[in-house]
């Protein structure tokens, strides 16, 4: 539906992945159906196990915002995470090619080319996956968000300059 966070890029990316799976070569893929997202039933019983067993997780920013919780779930799975462009990443920012892999959610060939590359280069995928996992656990847990909010509120109350995110 227009205005839905699941319209646009997310729906398109899931359709591309489903088409690629149907044409062969990707039989081991698990795809989360778009119709189940955000309606209170988006996790099947095996969701977290599937995430932890995955070697590559592809996620796509919701329409009209970015950095949703799926980004952080994916990073904590330990898999290589592929995400479409983030224009306002949450500090400290994840680095493309270091912690995650960026793909163009408007370019089917870009997504599939990168998926194939990292399937064929598992050592590179594993290096990025380990770095992303460690970075997410070090800087992007709920504890870090709460600390930043409390620190920012206290600084603003004292009319101090507020850093984007204290390291």
Secondary structure, DSSP 8 states (H G I E B T S, - for coil): -TT-TTTTHHHHHHHHHHHHHHTSS-TT-----GGGTTTT----TTHHHHHHH-SEEEE---TT----HHHHHHHHTTSEEEEE--SS--SS---BTTTBEEE-TT-HHHHHHHHHHHHH-HHHHHHHHHHHHHHHHHH-SHHHHHHHHHHHHHHHHTT----S---
